[in-house]
């Protein structure tokens, strides 16, 4: 899947989120990167996505004029999974939803408990 098609899948996932999700998103950017940096994935685990920022529940009254939080969706690690088109699209969707869940304040343990880990 070339970069434009990958980005289109990410955009489609975002476009089809429920209204309450769109209404809850404030100061967030979602980007497609080819690979995680060494700082983002120091153990070389092949991250599919990463949320960097301050989750909504942790934002206090001093959260003003902050740079946007960022969700990174990494294209090459997704492609290395060797999935067919439909499964790859489903995996990209899962990654975007997983990182959005972090933005909304859910930790990995909770995401594992509800099957989104």
N, CA, C and O atoms as CSV, one atom per row, in Angstrom:
chain,resi,resn,atom,element,x,y,z
A,1,UNK,N,N,0.861,-1.179,0.000
A,1,UNK,CA,C,0.000,0.000,0.000
A,1,UNK,C,C,0.901,1.234,0.000
A,1,UNK,O,O,1.740,1.402,0.885
A,2,UNK,N,N,0.719,2.087,-0.995
A,2,UNK,CA,C,1.551,3.282,-1.054
A,2,UNK,C,C,1.099,4.286,0.017
A,2,UNK,O,O,0.058,4.122,0.654
A,3,UNK,N,N,1.903,5.307,0.186
A,3,UNK,CA,C,1.644,6.271,1.264
A,3,UNK,C,C,0.286,6.962,1.122
A,3,UNK,O,O,-0.433,7.127,2.108
A,4,UNK,N,N,-0.058,7.358,-0.077
A,4,UNK,CA,C,-1.336,8.057,-0.277
A,4,UNK,C,C,-2.511,7.167,0.101
A,4,UNK,O,O,-3.458,7.629,0.737
A,5,UNK,N,N,-2.460,5.909,-0.281
A,5,UNK,CA,C,-3.547,4.983,0.072
A,5,UNK,C,C,-3.591,4.750,1.580
A,5,UNK,O,O,-4.672,4.674,2.164
A,6,UNK,N,N,-2.428,4.637,2.211
A,6,UNK,CA,C,-2.355,4.450,3.664
A,6,UNK,C,C,-2.970,5.660,4.373
A,6,UNK,O,O,-3.791,5.509,5.278
A,7,UNK,N,N,-2.566,6.853,3.951
A,7,UNK,CA,C,-3.118,8.074,4.537
A,7,UNK,C,C,-4.628,8.154,4.339
A,7,UNK,O,O,-5.352,8.621,5.219
A,8,UNK,N,N,-5.100,7.696,3.180
A,8,UNK,CA,C,-6.538,7.709,2.915
A,8,UNK,C,C,-7.279,6.782,3.881
A,8,UNK,O,O,-8.388,7.097,4.312
A,9,UNK,N,N,-6.677,5.652,4.219
A,9,UNK,CA,C,-7.302,4.750,5.189
A,9,UNK,C,C,-7.376,5.432,6.552
A,9,UNK,O,O,-8.419,5.385,7.205
A,10,UNK,N,N,-6.290,6.064,6.990
A,10,UNK,CA,C,-6.285,6.773,8.266
A,10,UNK,C,C,-7.365,7.861,8.269
A,10,UNK,O,O,-8.119,7.990,9.233
A,11,UNK,N,N,-7.431,8.633,7.197
A,11,UNK,CA,C,-8.439,9.695,7.098
A,11,UNK,C,C,-9.855,9.130,7.138
A,11,UNK,O,O,-10.745,9.723,7.746
A,12,UNK,N,N,-10.065,7.989,6.493
A,12,UNK,CA,C,-11.382,7.359,6.481
A,12,UNK,C,C,-11.778,6.900,7.885
A,12,UNK,O,O,-12.929,7.056,8.293
A,13,UNK,N,N,-10.832,6.340,8.612
A,13,UNK,CA,C,-11.109,5.929,10.001
A,13,UNK,C,C,-11.548,7.140,10.809
A,13,UNK,O,O,-12.552,7.086,11.519
A,14,UNK,N,N,-10.808,8.218,10.704
A,14,UNK,CA,C,-11.115,9.434,11.463
A,14,UNK,C,C,-12.471,10.003,11.048
A,14,UNK,O,O,-13.270,10.405,11.894
A,15,UNK,N,N,-12.718,10.032,9.761
A,15,UNK,CA,C,-13.974,10.589,9.241
A,15,UNK,C,C,-15.192,9.827,9.771
A,15,UNK,O,O,-16.245,10.424,9.995
A,16,UNK,N,N,-15.057,8.539,9.969
A,16,UNK,CA,C,-16.196,7.717,10.373
A,16,UNK,C,C,-16.292,7.479,11.878
A,16,UNK,O,O,-17.027,6.598,12.322
A,17,UNK,N,N,-15.559,8.254,12.654
A,17,UNK,CA,C,-15.693,8.166,14.109
A,17,UNK,C,C,-17.033,8.759,14.531
A,17,UNK,O,O,-17.563,9.640,13.854
A,18,UNK,N,N,-17.576,8.285,15.632
A,18,UNK,CA,C,-18.843,8.858,16.117
A,18,UNK,C,C,-18.690,10.343,16.442
A,18,UNK,O,O,-17.593,10.819,16.732
A,19,UNK,N,N,-19.803,11.059,16.389
A,19,UNK,CA,C,-19.788,12.493,16.672
A,19,UNK,C,C,-19.188,12.812,18.035
A,19,UNK,O,O,-18.458,13.793,18.174
A,20,UNK,N,N,-19.493,11.982,19.056
A,20,UNK,CA,C,-18.980,12.278,20.402
A,20,UNK,C,C,-17.461,12.247,20.441
A,20,UNK,O,O,-16.848,12.954,21.242
A,21,UNK,N,N,-16.842,11.431,19.580
A,21,UNK,CA,C,-15.374,11.402,19.523
A,21,UNK,C,C,-14.872,12.695,18.900
A,21,UNK,O,O,-13.962,13.333,19.430
A,22,UNK,N,N,-15.466,13.086,17.769
A,22,UNK,CA,C,-15.053,14.335,17.123
A,22,UNK,C,C,-15.241,15.520,18.069
A,22,UNK,O,O,-14.395,16.413,18.116
A,23,UNK,N,N,-16.328,15.535,18.812
A,23,UNK,CA,C,-16.583,16.636,19.749
A,23,UNK,C,C,-15.593,16.640,20.910
A,23,UNK,O,O,-15.348,17.687,21.510
A,24,UNK,N,N,-15.020,15.478,21.233
A,24,UNK,CA,C,-14.090,15.384,22.347
A,24,UNK,C,C,-12.640,15.635,21.982
A,24,UNK,O,O,-11.785,15.726,22.862
A,25,UNK,N,N,-12.358,15.747,20.708
A,25,UNK,CA,C,-10.978,15.953,20.269
A,25,UNK,C,C,-10.650,17.439,20.270
A,25,UNK,O,O,-11.293,18.238,19.589
A,26,UNK,N,N,-9.639,17.787,21.046
A,26,UNK,CA,C,-9.181,19.172,21.155
A,26,UNK,C,C,-7.659,19.185,21.152
A,26,UNK,O,O,-7.026,18.500,21.955
A,27,UNK,N,N,-7.081,19.952,20.259
A,27,UNK,CA,C,-5.641,20.142,20.219
A,27,UNK,C,C,-4.912,18.817,19.960
A,27,UNK,O,O,-4.015,18.432,20.711
A,28,UNK,N,N,-5.306,18.140,18.903
A,28,UNK,CA,C,-4.735,16.842,18.538
A,28,UNK,C,C,-4.474,16.806,17.043
A,28,UNK,O,O,-5.305,17.227,16.238
A,29,UNK,N,N,-3.306,16.296,16.690
A,29,UNK,CA,C,-2.932,16.090,15.303
A,29,UNK,C,C,-2.661,14.606,15.099
A,29,UNK,O,O,-2.052,13.956,15.948
A,30,UNK,N,N,-3.118,14.073,13.968
A,30,UNK,CA,C,-2.844,12.682,13.632
A,30,UNK,C,C,-2.005,12.688,12.366
A,30,UNK,O,O,-2.399,13.259,11.349
A,31,UNK,N,N,-0.830,12.037,12.439
A,31,UNK,CA,C,0.098,12.043,11.311
A,31,UNK,C,C,0.499,10.616,10.949
A,31,UNK,O,O,0.512,9.718,11.791
A,32,UNK,N,N,0.822,10.439,9.687
A,32,UNK,CA,C,1.392,9.184,9.218
A,32,UNK,C,C,2.887,9.404,9.056
A,32,UNK,O,O,3.323,10.327,8.368
A,33,UNK,N,N,3.665,8.542,9.699
A,33,UNK,CA,C,5.119,8.550,9.562
A,33,UNK,C,C,5.527,7.203,8.976
A,33,UNK,O,O,4.828,6.205,9.147
A,34,UNK,N,N,6.642,7.185,8.297
A,34,UNK,CA,C,7.118,5.920,7.735
A,34,UNK,C,C,7.565,4.964,8.839
A,34,UNK,O,O,7.158,3.802,8.860
A,35,UNK,N,N,8.389,5.444,9.742
A,35,UNK,CA,C,8.956,4.621,10.818
A,35,UNK,C,C,8.950,5.413,12.118
A,35,UNK,O,O,8.980,6.643,12.086
A,36,UNK,N,N,8.913,4.734,13.258
A,36,UNK,CA,C,9.142,5.447,14.515
A,36,UNK,C,C,10.622,5.810,14.620
A,36,UNK,O,O,11.488,5.110,14.095
A,37,UNK,N,N,10.889,6.910,15.303
A,37,UNK,CA,C,12.287,7.288,15.544
A,37,UNK,C,C,12.861,6.374,16.630
A,37,UNK,O,O,12.130,5.634,17.288
A,38,UNK,N,N,14.171,6.440,16.800
A,38,UNK,CA,C,14.819,5.649,17.852
A,38,UNK,C,C,14.311,6.063,19.223
A,38,UNK,O,O,14.212,5.224,20.118
A,39,UNK,N,N,13.987,7.342,19.408
A,39,UNK,CA,C,13.433,7.805,20.689
A,39,UNK,C,C,12.018,7.271,20.903
A,39,UNK,O,O,11.633,6.969,22.033
A,40,UNK,N,N,11.256,7.156,19.840
A,40,UNK,CA,C,9.879,6.669,19.955
A,40,UNK,C,C,9.827,5.160,20.191
A,40,UNK,O,O,8.922,4.670,20.867
A,41,UNK,N,N,10.775,4.436,19.648
A,41,UNK,CA,C,10.807,2.974,19.744
A,41,UNK,C,C,12.232,2.520,20.084
A,41,UNK,O,O,12.897,1.882,19.268
A,42,UNK,N,N,12.698,2.857,21.304
A,42,UNK,CA,C,14.095,2.578,21.646
A,42,UNK,C,C,14.456,1.094,21.639
A,42,UNK,O,O,15.621,0.749,21.440
A,43,UNK,N,N,13.491,0.222,21.850
A,43,UNK,CA,C,13.765,-1.218,21.866
A,43,UNK,C,C,13.543,-1.870,20.509
A,43,UNK,O,O,13.705,-3.083,20.369
A,44,UNK,N,N,13.172,-1.072,19.507
A,44,UNK,CA,C,12.963,-1.593,18.170
A,44,UNK,C,C,11.835,-2.610,18.085
A,44,UNK,O,O,11.937,-3.605,17.367
A,45,UNK,N,N,10.766,-2.356,18.814
A,45,UNK,CA,C,9.658,-3.301,18.881
A,45,UNK,C,C,8.734,-3.231,17.666
A,45,UNK,O,O,7.809,-4.034,17.547
A,46,UNK,N,N,8.973,-2.287,16.771
A,46,UNK,CA,C,8.130,-2.180,15.590
A,46,UNK,C,C,6.777,-1.574,15.899
A,46,UNK,O,O,5.745,-2.116,15.502
A,47,UNK,N,N,6.774,-0.458,16.603
A,47,UNK,CA,C,5.510,0.195,16.957
A,47,UNK,C,C,4.652,0.461,15.730
A,47,UNK,O,O,5.146,0.867,14.678
A,48,UNK,N,N,3.362,0.225,15.890
A,48,UNK,CA,C,2.416,0.536,14.821
A,48,UNK,C,C,1.870,1.953,14.974
A,48,UNK,O,O,1.508,2.598,13.990
A,49,UNK,N,N,1.815,2.427,16.212
A,49,UNK,CA,C,1.312,3.763,16.486
A,49,UNK,C,C,1.812,4.239,17.830
A,49,UNK,O,O,2.298,3.453,18.642
A,50,UNK,N,N,1.687,5.537,18.058
A,50,UNK,CA,C,2.150,6.127,19.309
A,50,UNK,C,C,1.380,7.413,19.563
A,50,UNK,O,O,1.216,8.245,18.671
A,51,UNK,N,N,0.911,7.559,20.802
A,51,UNK,CA,C,0.282,8.811,21.229
A,51,UNK,C,C,1.297,9.570,22.064
A,51,UNK,O,O,1.851,9.027,23.019
A,52,UNK,N,N,1.542,10.813,21.712
A,52,UNK,CA,C,2.438,11.675,22.481
A,52,UNK,C,C,1.662,12.918,22.892
A,52,UNK,O,O,1.184,13.674,22.047
A,53,UNK,N,N,1.543,13.116,24.193
A,53,UNK,CA,C,0.837,14.289,24.672
A,53,UNK,C,C,0.337,14.101,26.084
A,53,UNK,O,O,0.797,13.227,26.819
A,54,UNK,N,N,-0.607,14.935,26.445
A,54,UNK,CA,C,-1.228,14.895,27.769
A,54,UNK,C,C,-2.680,14.471,27.571
A,54,UNK,O,O,-3.477,15.193,26.972
A,55,UNK,N,N,-3.007,13.292,28.083
A,55,UNK,CA,C,-4.357,12.756,27.904
A,55,UNK,C,C,-5.394,13.714,28.476
A,55,UNK,O,O,-5.122,14.438,29.433
A,56,UNK,N,N,-6.571,13.711,27.889
A,56,UNK,CA,C,-7.632,14.632,28.300
A,56,UNK,C,C,-7.877,14.654,29.809
A,56,UNK,O,O,-7.961,15.737,30.387
A,57,UNK,N,N,-7.995,13.490,30.473
A,57,UNK,CA,C,-8.281,13.539,31.910
A,57,UNK,C,C,-7.160,14.154,32.747
A,57,UNK,O,O,-7.391,14.562,33.885
A,58,UNK,N,N,-5.957,14.224,32.195
A,58,UNK,CA,C,-4.813,14.761,32.935
A,58,UNK,C,C,-4.586,16.251,32.696
A,58,UNK,O,O,-3.722,16.858,33.328
A,59,UNK,N,N,-5.343,16.826,31.805
A,59,UNK,CA,C,-5.165,18.246,31.500
A,59,UNK,C,C,-5.808,19.080,32.596
A,59,UNK,O,O,-6.981,18.914,32.930
A,60,UNK,N,N,-5.013,19.972,33.138
A,60,UNK,CA,C,-5.515,20.855,34.182
A,60,UNK,C,C,-5.795,22.242,33.652
A,60,UNK,O,O,-5.757,22.489,32.447
A,61,UNK,N,N,-6.077,23.142,34.576
A,61,UNK,CA,C,-6.391,24.514,34.192
A,61,UNK,C,C,-5.182,25.235,33.599
A,61,UNK,O,O,-5.326,26.272,32.953
A,62,UNK,N,N,-3.993,24.681,33.823
A,62,UNK,CA,C,-2.785,25.285,33.276
A,62,UNK,C,C,-2.494,24.801,31.846
A,62,UNK,O,O,-1.474,25.167,31.263
A,63,UNK,N,N,-3.385,23.983,31.290
A,63,UNK,CA,C,-3.218,23.501,29.927
A,63,UNK,C,C,-3.747,24.548,28.956
A,63,UNK,O,O,-4.890,24.479,28.505
A,64,UNK,N,N,-2.894,25.515,28.645
A,64,UNK,CA,C,-3.248,26.588,27.713
A,64,UNK,C,C,-2.071,26.821,26.781
A,64,UNK,O,O,-0.914,26.663,27.169
A,65,UNK,N,N,-2.375,27.192,25.572
A,65,UNK,CA,C,-1.343,27.488,24.570
A,65,UNK,C,C,-0.333,26.352,24.411
A,65,UNK,O,O,0.835,26.595,24.109
A,66,UNK,N,N,-0.780,25.116,24.614
A,66,UNK,CA,C,0.100,23.959,24.458
A,66,UNK,C,C,0.153,23.561,22.988
A,66,UNK,O,O,-0.811,23.736,22.243
A,67,UNK,N,N,1.290,23.029,22.594
A,67,UNK,CA,C,1.384,22.469,21.250
A,67,UNK,C,C,0.422,21.297,21.151
A,67,UNK,O,O,0.119,20.669,22.165
A,68,UNK,N,N,-0.058,20.991,19.969
A,68,UNK,CA,C,-1.000,19.872,19.837
A,68,UNK,C,C,-0.373,18.541,20.248
A,68,UNK,O,O,0.811,18.299,20.012
A,69,UNK,N,N,-1.182,17.688,20.865
A,69,UNK,CA,C,-0.799,16.306,21.067
A,69,UNK,C,C,-0.718,15.679,19.683
A,69,UNK,O,O,-1.304,16.189,18.728
A,70,UNK,N,N,0.014,14.566,19.577
A,70,UNK,CA,C,0.201,13.935,18.275
A,70,UNK,C,C,-0.033,12.435,18.382
A,70,UNK,O,O,0.485,11.769,19.279
A,71,UNK,N,N,-0.818,11.926,17.457
A,71,UNK,CA,C,-0.910,10.490,17.247
A,71,UNK,C,C,-0.120,10.187,15.986
A,71,UNK,O,O,-0.398,10.723,14.914
A,72,UNK,N,N,0.869,9.316,16.136
A,72,UNK,CA,C,1.674,8.865,15.004
A,72,UNK,C,C,1.163,7.492,14.589
A,72,UNK,O,O,0.974,6.612,15.428
A,73,UNK,N,N,0.942,7.315,13.300
A,73,UNK,CA,C,0.610,6.005,12.746
A,73,UNK,C,C,1.759,5.666,11.799
A,73,UNK,O,O,2.012,6.381,10.830
A,74,UNK,N,N,2.451,4.564,12.094
A,74,UNK,CA,C,3.673,4.222,11.365
A,74,UNK,C,C,3.362,3.248,10.223
A,74,UNK,O,O,2.885,2.136,10.450
A,75,UNK,N,N,3.639,3.684,9.007
A,75,UNK,CA,C,3.263,2.930,7.814
A,75,UNK,C,C,4.091,1.665,7.621
A,75,UNK,O,O,3.528,0.585,7.439
A,76,UNK,N,N,5.397,1.777,7.656
A,76,UNK,CA,C,6.242,0.626,7.340
A,76,UNK,C,C,6.044,-0.548,8.309
A,76,UNK,O,O,5.963,-1.687,7.848
A,77,UNK,N,N,5.962,-0.327,9.620
A,77,UNK,CA,C,5.696,-1.466,10.502
A,77,UNK,C,C,4.357,-2.157,10.187
A,77,UNK,O,O,4.234,-3.373,10.335
A,78,UNK,N,N,3.368,-1.383,9.757
A,78,UNK,CA,C,2.104,-1.999,9.338
A,78,UNK,C,C,2.323,-2.880,8.103
A,78,UNK,O,O,1.828,-4.005,8.035
A,79,UNK,N,N,3.064,-2.355,7.141
A,79,UNK,CA,C,3.295,-3.112,5.911
A,79,UNK,C,C,4.103,-4.380,6.177
A,79,UNK,O,O,3.908,-5.397,5.511
A,80,UNK,N,N,5.000,-4.316,7.141
A,80,UNK,CA,C,5.825,-5.484,7.471
A,80,UNK,C,C,5.015,-6.629,8.084
A,80,UNK,O,O,5.516,-7.749,8.193
A,81,UNK,N,N,3.787,-6.364,8.480
A,81,UNK,CA,C,2.945,-7.431,9.017
A,81,UNK,C,C,2.569,-8.434,7.925
A,81,UNK,O,O,2.179,-9.563,8.225
A,82,UNK,N,N,2.684,-8.026,6.666
A,82,UNK,CA,C,2.411,-8.916,5.553
A,82,UNK,C,C,0.946,-9.300,5.410
A,82,UNK,O,O,0.632,-10.402,4.962
A,83,UNK,N,N,0.055,-8.404,5.786
A,83,UNK,CA,C,-1.379,-8.677,5.742
A,83,UNK,C,C,-1.959,-8.375,4.373
A,83,UNK,O,O,-1.429,-7.549,3.629
A,84,UNK,N,N,-3.044,-9.048,4.048
A,84,UNK,CA,C,-3.804,-8.715,2.857
A,84,UNK,C,C,-4.473,-7.368,3.040
A,84,UNK,O,O,-4.489,-6.819,4.142
A,85,UNK,N,N,-5.023,-6.839,1.966
A,85,UNK,CA,C,-5.569,-5.478,2.004
A,85,UNK,C,C,-6.615,-5.286,3.105
A,85,UNK,O,O,-6.504,-4.348,3.895
A,86,UNK,N,N,-7.607,-6.140,3.171
A,86,UNK,CA,C,-8.680,-5.971,4.165
A,86,UNK,C,C,-8.158,-6.070,5.589
A,86,UNK,O,O,-8.559,-5.295,6.457
A,87,UNK,N,N,-7.258,-7.030,5.830
A,87,UNK,CA,C,-6.694,-7.172,7.175
A,87,UNK,C,C,-5.800,-5.982,7.525
A,87,UNK,O,O,-5.767,-5.543,8.675
A,88,UNK,N,N,-5.083,-5.465,6.541
A,88,UNK,CA,C,-4.233,-4.294,6.775
A,88,UNK,C,C,-5.089,-3.083,7.121
A,88,UNK,O,O,-4.766,-2.342,8.049
A,89,UNK,N,N,-6.167,-2.879,6.392
A,89,UNK,CA,C,-7.077,-1.770,6.698
A,89,UNK,C,C,-7.623,-1.927,8.117
A,89,UNK,O,O,-7.696,-0.948,8.860
A,90,UNK,N,N,-8.003,-3.134,8.498
A,90,UNK,CA,C,-8.512,-3.377,9.856
A,90,UNK,C,C,-7.439,-3.092,10.902
A,90,UNK,O,O,-7.746,-2.549,11.963
A,91,UNK,N,N,-6.198,-3.445,10.622
A,91,UNK,CA,C,-5.102,-3.204,11.573
A,91,UNK,C,C,-4.823,-1.709,11.708
A,91,UNK,O,O,-4.568,-1.228,12.812
A,92,UNK,N,N,-4.867,-0.978,10.613
A,92,UNK,CA,C,-4.682,0.481,10.670
A,92,UNK,C,C,-5.794,1.089,11.512
A,92,UNK,O,O,-5.538,1.955,12.348
A,93,UNK,N,N,-7.010,0.648,11.300
A,93,UNK,CA,C,-8.154,1.143,12.082
A,93,UNK,C,C,-7.944,0.858,13.569
A,93,UNK,O,O,-8.162,1.731,14.409
A,94,UNK,N,N,-7.526,-0.354,13.888
A,94,UNK,CA,C,-7.275,-0.719,15.286
A,94,UNK,C,C,-6.202,0.170,15.898
A,94,UNK,O,O,-6.328,0.600,17.045
A,95,UNK,N,N,-5.153,0.447,15.142
A,95,UNK,CA,C,-4.067,1.303,15.641
A,95,UNK,C,C,-4.576,2.710,15.928
A,95,UNK,O,O,-4.292,3.268,16.988
A,96,UNK,N,N,-5.320,3.281,14.997
A,96,UNK,CA,C,-5.848,4.641,15.193
A,96,UNK,C,C,-6.753,4.670,16.423
A,96,UNK,O,O,-6.637,5.571,17.255
A,97,UNK,N,N,-7.648,3.701,16.545
A,97,UNK,CA,C,-8.565,3.662,17.693
A,97,UNK,C,C,-7.807,3.460,19.008
A,97,UNK,O,O,-8.149,4.067,20.023
A,98,UNK,N,N,-6.783,2.611,18.990
A,98,UNK,CA,C,-5.968,2.368,20.179
A,98,UNK,C,C,-5.300,3.661,20.650
A,98,UNK,O,O,-5.328,3.985,21.837
A,99,UNK,N,N,-4.705,4.390,19.720
A,99,UNK,CA,C,-4.018,5.629,20.097
A,99,UNK,C,C,-5.013,6.710,20.504
A,99,UNK,O,O,-4.722,7.503,21.399
A,100,UNK,N,N,-6.166,6.757,19.874
A,100,UNK,CA,C,-7.217,7.690,20.319
A,100,UNK,C,C,-7.673,7.358,21.735
A,100,UNK,O,O,-7.965,8.258,22.522
A,101,UNK,N,N,-7.734,6.087,22.056
A,101,UNK,CA,C,-8.114,5.682,23.413
A,101,UNK,C,C,-7.102,6.223,24.427
A,101,UNK,O,O,-7.488,6.661,25.511
A,102,UNK,N,N,-5.817,6.195,24.084
A,102,UNK,CA,C,-4.808,6.793,24.980
A,102,UNK,C,C,-5.064,8.287,25.145
A,102,UNK,O,O,-4.965,8.818,26.251
A,103,UNK,N,N,-5.389,8.955,24.059
A,103,UNK,CA,C,-5.702,10.386,24.113
A,103,UNK,C,C,-6.858,10.648,25.088
A,103,UNK,O,O,-6.839,11.625,25.837
A,104,UNK,N,N,-7.852,9.773,25.069
A,104,UNK,CA,C,-9.005,9.921,25.963
A,104,UNK,C,C,-8.728,9.406,27.373
A,104,UNK,O,O,-9.610,9.455,28.230
A,105,UNK,N,N,-7.507,8.910,27.626
A,105,UNK,CA,C,-7.106,8.577,28.987
A,105,UNK,C,C,-7.088,7.114,29.357
A,105,UNK,O,O,-6.904,6.786,30.529
A,106,UNK,N,N,-7.272,6.222,28.402
A,106,UNK,CA,C,-7.239,4.795,28.697
A,106,UNK,C,C,-5.814,4.282,28.619
A,106,UNK,O,O,-5.107,4.563,27.652
A,107,UNK,N,N,-5.379,3.527,29.633
A,107,UNK,CA,C,-4.024,2.974,29.613
A,107,UNK,C,C,-4.030,1.595,28.949
A,107,UNK,O,O,-5.090,1.040,28.658
A,108,UNK,N,N,-2.835,1.052,28.715
A,108,UNK,CA,C,-2.714,-0.222,28.006
A,108,UNK,C,C,-3.394,-1.370,28.749
A,108,UNK,O,O,-3.984,-2.246,28.117
A,109,UNK,N,N,-3.319,-1.380,30.078
A,109,UNK,CA,C,-3.975,-2.445,30.833
A,109,UNK,C,C,-5.477,-2.457,30.580
A,109,UNK,O,O,-6.067,-3.513,30.356
A,110,UNK,N,N,-6.088,-1.286,30.616
A,110,UNK,CA,C,-7.528,-1.200,30.369
A,110,UNK,C,C,-7.847,-1.600,28.924
A,110,UNK,O,O,-8.832,-2.293,28.672
A,111,UNK,N,N,-7.019,-1.164,27.986
A,111,UNK,CA,C,-7.244,-1.529,26.588
A,111,UNK,C,C,-7.111,-3.034,26.384
A,111,UNK,O,O,-7.848,-3.614,25.588
A,112,UNK,N,N,-6.177,-3.674,27.092
A,112,UNK,CA,C,-6.072,-5.127,27.034
A,112,UNK,C,C,-7.343,-5.777,27.572
A,112,UNK,O,O,-7.850,-6.743,27.000
A,113,UNK,N,N,-7.848,-5.238,28.676
A,113,UNK,CA,C,-9.055,-5.797,29.298
A,113,UNK,C,C,-10.263,-5.738,28.370
A,113,UNK,O,O,-11.121,-6.620,28.411
A,114,UNK,N,N,-10.337,-4.704,27.536
A,114,UNK,CA,C,-11.503,-4.577,26.646
A,114,UNK,C,C,-11.204,-5.064,25.227
A,114,UNK,O,O,-12.007,-4.864,24.315
A,115,UNK,N,N,-10.044,-5.705,25.045
A,115,UNK,CA,C,-9.724,-6.305,23.759
A,115,UNK,C,C,-9.162,-5.374,22.723
A,115,UNK,O,O,-9.215,-5.675,21.531
A,116,UNK,N,N,-8.619,-4.236,23.149
A,116,UNK,CA,C,-8.022,-3.290,22.203
A,116,UNK,C,C,-6.523,-3.176,22.394
A,116,UNK,O,O,-5.905,-2.241,21.886
A,117,UNK,N,N,-5.938,-4.100,23.111
A,117,UNK,CA,C,-4.497,-4.039,23.432
A,117,UNK,C,C,-3.596,-4.382,22.314
A,117,UNK,O,O,-2.376,-4.362,22.477
